[in-house]
Amino acid sequence: MTEADRAPTLKEIAERAGVHVSTASRVLRQPEPVVGWSESAQRVRRVADELGYQRNVWAASLRTRKTTTLGVVMTRLTDGVVATTYQGIEEAATKAGYSVLLSSPPDDLEAQQRAVELLVGRQVDGLMISGLHTPGDPFVESLKLGRLPLLAVTRHAGSRLPFVGGDDRHGGYLAARHLLDRGHTDLAVIAGPSHATTASDRTAGFRAALQASSVPLPPGRIVASGFEVDGGIAAGRRLLDTPDRPRAIFAVSDTIAIGVMGVARDLGLRIPDDLALIGYNDIPVVAQLPVPLTTVRSPAHEIGATATRRLLDLVADREPETIRLPVELIARATT
């Protein structure tokens, strides 16, 4: 190895920057320069960059017992909403000087347990899980994570974990109120999968609004489904390909609603004249559909960023906190 190839030492950086070694070490432990840093601190950064210094994270972790790494178990990453949530997670982690190890297993508990074990084996400082199934506590207890900070994001699954997500129950309530305010009383809900509290909370909020207005929702008008377009197609056919069809449907995801729109088209039903329709999440495509979709907007990116900040609070031994971020009804042409 030539002198040019050798990695610079802290002592060399400190000498060239004209500071003590401890000062250089303290500066280089920070994730990025901060506004208001002293000239000497900025000089250390410049010298380190010029010399090609790279911090040895693993050596630092042996001293601090921290790896500045967060683990994320996130199912259904091909879903645009989930991907946006993860983007918020990673951006907030990077800003805080942390890296993220991601595992995106199938949406079943055995696969998620393997993912958790993998990430725990990588010595992450904290862990968040987005795909908990109801009820969540038995699964969480089976993980035997000890004191490792753990946060639920998007789905709380009725568990006792600290949680960050959207206010899904209120979102379902807003969808029902919007339809009721437009005179609809012949209603149905495509309720998504029963194991996902995102879906069940939205359905519960919808039903609560109808109950408060004394509007019935017969059991046959609540149809389970997957979250994807195919789930919307199957549930849409069950509800619409019959003489006794509803005049308005709330779908607990936009992708479900898109499937319903395809079924309505195939059956010759006009939206919104023959069928009013509301989705959930406000994915970008729904505003550009031939009939733009009314939906409930959930702040996916901010959910992810907030989840990272709350997990870092847990890593720092601060009090756990559950946060439900506000959602809003976006009225468009389908209602």
C-alpha positions in Angstrom: 0.0 0.0 0.0 1.4 3.4 -1.0 1.3 6.5 1.2 -1.4 7.9 -1.1 -3.5 4.8 -0.7 -3.3 4.8 3.1 -6.4 6.0 5.0 -5.7 9.3 6.9 -5.7 9.1 10.7 -7.4 11.4 13.1 -4.0 12.6 14.3 -3.1 13.7 10.8 -6.4 15.4 10.2 -6.1 17.2 13.6 -2.5 18.4 12.9 -3.4 19.7 9.4 -6.5 21.5 10.8 -4.6 22.9 13.7 -6.8 21.4 16.4 -6.5 18.7 19.1 -7.2 15.1 18.2 -10.2 15.0 20.6 -11.7 18.0 18.7 -11.3 16.3 15.4 -12.8 13.1 16.7 -15.8 15.0 18.1 -16.4 16.9 14.8 -16.1 13.8 12.7 -18.6 11.8 14.8 -21.3 14.2 13.8 -23.5 13.2 10.7 -23.0 16.4 8.8 -21.9 20.0 9.4 -24.3 22.1 11.3 -25.2 25.8 10.7 -23.3 27.8 13.2 -20.3 25.5 13.6 -17.0 27.2 14.4 -14.4 27.9 11.8 -12.2 25.2 13.4 -14.9 22.6 13.1 -15.6 23.5 9.5 -11.8 23.3 8.8 -11.7 19.8 10.3 -14.4 18.8 7.9 -12.7 20.3 4.9 -9.4 18.6 5.7 -11.1 15.3 6.3 -12.8 15.6 2.9 -9.5 16.5 1.2 -7.7 13.5 2.7 -10.6 11.1 1.9 -11.3 10.3 5.5 -14.1 7.8 6.1 -15.4 7.1 9.6 -15.2 3.5 10.7 -18.8 3.0 11.9 -18.2 -0.5 13.2 -15.2 0.5 15.3 -17.3 3.3 16.7 -20.1 0.9 17.5 -17.8 -1.2 19.6 -17.0 1.8 21.8 -20.6 3.2 22.0 -22.6 0.0 21.6 -24.5 1.8 18.9 -24.4 1.2 15.1 -26.4 4.3 14.1 -28.6 1.9 12.1 -32.4 1.4 12.2 -34.1 -1.7 11.1 -37.4 -1.5 9.1 -39.7 -4.4 8.3 -42.1 -3.1 5.7 -44.5 -5.4 3.7 -46.0 -4.5 0.3 -43.2 -2.2 -0.7 -44.4 -2.2 -4.3 -47.4 -0.3 -3.2 -46.9 3.4 -3.9 -48.2 4.5 -0.5 -45.9 2.1 1.3 -43.0 3.2 -0.8 -43.7 6.9 0.0 -43.9 6.0 3.7 -40.5 4.3 3.5 -39.0 7.3 1.7 -40.1 9.5 4.6 -38.5 7.0 7.0 -35.1 6.9 5.2 -34.9 10.7 4.6 -35.5 11.4 8.3 -33.0 8.8 9.3 -30.3 10.2 7.0 -30.9 13.7 8.3 -30.4 12.4 11.9 -27.2 10.6 10.9 -28.6 7.1 10.8 -28.6 4.5 8.1 -31.6 2.1 7.4 -31.6 -1.6 6.9 -34.8 -2.6 5.1 -36.5 -5.9 4.8 -39.6 -6.2 2.7 -41.1 -9.7 3.3 -44.5 -11.0 2.2 -47.4 -9.9 4.3 -47.5 -13.0 6.6 -46.2 -13.4 10.1 -43.6 -16.1 9.5 -41.9 -14.1 6.9 -42.0 -11.0 9.1 -40.5 -12.9 12.0 -37.6 -14.1 9.8 -37.1 -10.5 8.7 -37.0 -9.3 12.3 -34.5 -11.9 13.3 -32.2 -10.9 10.3 -32.3 -7.3 11.3 -31.7 -7.9 15.0 -28.7 -10.0 14.0 -27.3 -6.9 12.3 -27.3 -5.1 15.7 -29.7 -2.3 14.7 -30.3 0.3 17.4 -34.1 0.3 16.9 -36.7 -1.5 14.8 -40.0 -0.5 13.2 -42.6 -2.8 11.7 -45.4 -1.8 9.3 -47.2 -5.1 8.6 -48.5 -6.2 12.0 -51.5 -8.4 11.9 -54.4 -8.2 14.3 -54.1 -9.1 17.2 -50.5 -7.7 17.4 -49.4 -8.5 20.9 -48.9 -12.2 20.6 -46.6 -11.8 17.6 -44.7 -8.9 19.3 -44.2 -11.0 22.4 -43.0 -14.0 20.4 -40.1 -11.9 19.0 -38.4 -11.7 22.4 -36.6 -8.5 21.6 -35.8 -7.6 25.2 -34.9 -3.9 25.5 -34.6 -3.2 21.7 -36.8 -0.2 20.9 -39.7 -1.3 18.7 -42.3 0.9 17.0 -45.4 0.1 14.9 -45.8 2.2 11.8 -49.0 2.4 9.6 -50.7 -0.6 11.3 -51.0 -0.7 15.1 -52.8 -4.1 15.1 -54.3 -3.3 18.5 -50.9 -3.9 20.1 -49.4 -2.0 23.1 -46.5 -0.8 21.0 -46.0 2.9 20.4 -47.5 3.7 17.0 -47.3 6.3 14.2 -49.9 6.3 11.4 -52.7 8.2 9.9 -56.0 8.8 11.7 -57.7 6.0 9.8 -60.8 5.9 11.8 -61.5 9.6 11.3 -60.7 9.1 7.6 -63.5 6.5 7.3 -65.8 8.9 9.2 -65.0 11.7 6.7 -65.8 9.4 3.8 -69.2 8.5 5.2 -70.1 12.1 6.1 -69.2 13.2 2.6 -71.6 10.6 1.1 -74.3 11.3 3.6 -74.1 15.1 2.9 -74.7 14.3 -0.7 -77.9 12.5 0.1 -76.6 8.9 -0.3 -78.1 6.3 2.1 -77.8 3.1 0.0 -74.2 2.4 0.8 -71.5 -0.3 0.9 -67.9 -0.5 2.0 -65.1 -2.6 0.6 -63.3 -3.2 3.8 -59.9 -4.7 2.8 -58.2 -7.5 4.7 -59.4 -8.2 8.2 -55.8 -8.5 9.6 -54.9 -4.9 8.7 -55.9 -2.2 11.2 -55.6 0.4 8.5 -58.5 -1.3 6.8 -60.5 -2.1 9.9 -60.1 1.4 11.4 -61.3 3.0 8.2 -64.3 0.7 8.1 -65.1 1.3 11.8 -65.1 5.1 11.3 -67.4 4.7 8.2 -69.8 2.6 10.2 -69.7 5.0 13.2 -70.8 7.9 11.0 -73.7 5.9 9.5 -74.8 4.8 12.9 -74.7 8.4 14.2 -77.1 9.3 11.4 -79.3 6.2 11.8 -78.4 4.9 8.3 -78.2 1.1 8.1 -75.3 -0.8 6.7 -76.4 -4.5 6.3 -73.7 -7.1 6.8 -73.9 -8.0 3.1 -72.8 -4.5 2.2 -69.4 -4.9 4.0 -67.2 -6.9 1.7 -63.6 -8.0 2.6 -60.9 -7.8 -0.1 -57.2 -7.5 -0.8 -55.7 -4.0 -1.0 -54.9 -4.3 -4.7 -56.8 -3.6 -7.9 -57.7 -7.3 -8.2 -59.3 -7.2 -4.8 -61.4 -4.2 -5.9 -62.5 -6.1 -9.0 -63.6 -9.2 -7.1 -65.4 -7.2 -4.4 -66.9 -4.8 -6.9 -68.4 -7.6 -8.9 -69.9 -9.1 -5.8 -71.6 -5.7 -4.9 -72.5 -4.4 -8.4 -73.4 -7.3 -10.6 -76.8 -7.7 -8.9 -80.1 -5.9 -9.1 -79.8 -4.9 -5.5 -76.6 -2.9 -5.9 -75.6 0.0 -3.7 -75.6 3.5 -5.0 -72.4 4.5 -3.3 -69.2 2.6 -2.2 -66.4 3.5 0.1 -63.2 1.5 -0.7 -60.5 1.5 2.0 -57.7 2.0 -0.6 -57.4 3.8 -3.9 -56.3 0.7 -5.7 -59.4 -1.1 -4.5 -61.5 1.9 -5.9 -59.7 1.7 -9.2 -60.8 -2.0 -9.5 -64.4 -1.0 -8.7 -64.3 1.7 -11.4 -63.3 -1.0 -14.0 -66.2 -3.2 -12.9 -68.6 -0.3 -13.1 -67.4 0.5 -16.6 -67.9 -3.2 -17.7 -71.4 -3.2 -16.3 -72.3 0.1 -18.1 -72.6 2.1 -14.8 -71.8 5.8 -15.0 -69.8 7.4 -12.2 -71.1 9.3 -10.3 -74.6 9.3 -11.9 -75.2 5.6 -11.2 -72.5 5.0 -8.6 -70.7 7.3 -6.2 -67.2 6.1 -5.2 -64.6 7.2 -2.6 -61.1 5.7 -2.2 -58.4 6.2 0.4 -54.8 7.5 0.4 -54.8 9.9 -2.6 -52.1 8.2 -4.7 -51.0 10.4 -7.6 -52.8 8.6 -10.4 -56.3 9.0 -9.0 -56.4 12.7 -9.8 -55.6 11.9 -13.4 -58.2 9.2 -14.0 -60.9 9.9 -16.7 -63.2 10.5 -13.7 -61.0 11.8 -11.0 -61.5 9.9 -7.7 -62.8 11.4 -4.5 -60.5 10.1 -1.8 -59.2 10.6 1.8 -55.6 11.9 1.7 -53.3 10.3 4.2 -49.8 11.9 4.7 -47.7 8.9 3.9 -44.3 10.7 3.7 -44.9 12.5 7.0 -46.0 9.3 8.6 -42.6 7.7 7.7 -40.6 10.8 8.8 -42.5 11.0 12.1 -42.0 7.3 12.7 -38.3 7.7 12.4 -38.2 10.6 14.8 -40.3 8.7 17.4 -38.1 5.6 17.1 -35.0 7.7 17.7 -36.8 9.1 20.8 -37.1 5.5 22.0 -33.4 4.8 21.2 -32.6 7.8 23.4 -34.7 6.3 26.2 -37.4 9.0 25.9 -41.0 8.3 26.7 -42.9 6.3 24.0 -45.5 8.2 22.1 -48.4 7.2 19.8 -49.2 9.6 17.0 -52.1 9.6 14.6 -51.5 12.2 11.9 -54.5 14.1 10.5 -56.2 13.1 7.2 -58.4 15.1 4.8 -61.2 14.4 2.4 -60.4 15.4 -1.2 -63.6 15.8 -3.2 -63.4 15.1 -6.9 -65.7 13.9 -9.7 -66.7 10.4 -8.5 -69.0 11.8 -5.9 
